[in-house]
């Protein structure tokens, strides 16, 4: 009778925990949807407030209770693993949070900046952590980083031909605030120019030009383009010739045709997508180089309690890099928790039912 | 409307036609014909996916067009497994779902040449992360179909209602671990690429909400001894809504711009 009573109590407790758990999951699901509407910044803020922190702690307690109650189930091992995984993920998140770093500083005297961004020029070093706006200082790292080199790789452009771009700031006394417009061009084809009543026709395109007729120009391998502007009876021919000194060769359409305003046509290199970028850095601790390595997207560097990530860089000039530094607190609980969560879910939903079925028990699929 | 007139487009339309005819044959109780047409649709969809892979030189899971193509190609083996092993799912319904998920690939999204992947996308985690989600979503779509069938079961037909509710439960139990895997792999990738397991990105939030909904379904079902079948079915449909929003609205809606905006 005592055993029966005890089993009954455990059963009721498990069901009660499941019911409370489903309510907690609904609440968290609802908050997640609200967070999606708030955007990353708003959601991050909302889930880091003190009420949210209390909710996280309550959720952790609930998951811990489910973990204890899971012992009494036949598939308890897998359920326990899943809940332990969830608990560790929550714990890792709490330990790694900005709030936990703040508490460690005020209660335990452990001062550690949770993270920030480093902007480092080529050949320079820095230990200053900045906020996301890259202007406000967030703190200092206990070590410094020196950028030896920045390597930027591009995909080859889909079309080798340079592109024509129209930039306009003013026309007939009216200021224009429009982004540059790319013109699709073919030799001999007249194109209507935006902002002014004129057409442009590409007469010649020389992919690798060193000279233009009758005049010696800079020694370069930039292309050259001879274009014709036409407006009514007015017709002008000009060369667009980028050089090392002026890589964005431009001609003022308005000036060439004697119009009032500032509308220009520029010949620019074809757009290229960045394939990869990598910062080759040295870690300086106490003034000495203690480590060196390459930081690439998806390939962070770990040193002194921080992971260092490639965040952004000077894609064209390769003169500076921006790295993100993130404290590694909470890393291990989160990682182990993720693995256990997957293992528990797979075990409870796949392995256990399969085992039940193979061993000829009836609860396959029908277990409630 | 992005109608495609190349070999890829023709294969997609052939697959859709095969799936739709299979669904029609299934509804008319022409089982054998339905089965053959379902296989024809699958072969065409799988061929389209293979053609895309050959043309791009990389596993075609990098944008929404490719994801929908993938969804349309995996449903036949999944449906077969679910019907044979789990005794869950319905061939006609699954074939219809396959045609429905191929519609965006055939008519909505452009199949313009594959874009060179951004640095963050060049990760060995891309394929397992997306694959886990593709399989999970397709299984949960099938569960959603079953949930609709449960809700449409006439009151009083306890045997049919019970059997359908059980089939939905089995499908959710098959799909949820895959969704968990996708979520955890995504978090791991986020940690490697951006430094945080969780970035509060709208797509992340929607996928979390969806995962929590299905988790809540399992908890509620356990807490109530599997009673309240209609509530359970409605719960699964809410989860299915989450899947659709995560897949479409969170990617395409301007309301939710974020780190995953390259995924279309």
Interface residues (C-beta under 8 A of the other chain):
Chain A: X14 X15 X16 X18 X19 X21 X22 X25 X26 X28 X29 X30 X32 X33 X35 X36 X37 X39 X40 X41 X43 X44 X47 X92 X93 X115 X155 X273 X274 X275 X276 X277 X296 X297 X298 X299 X300 X307 X309 X310 X324 X326 X334 X335 X338 X339 X341 X342 X345 X346 X349 X350 X353 X365 X366 X368
Chain B: X86 X87 X115 X116 X118 X119 X120 X122 X123 X166 X169 X170 X173 X174 X176 X177 X180 X181 X184 X187 X188 X189 X191 X192 X193 X194 X195 X196 X197 X198 X199 X200 X201 X202 X203 X205 X206 X208 X209 X212 X213 X215 X216 X219 X220 X221 X222 X223 X224 X225 X226 X250 X255 X256 X257 X258 X259
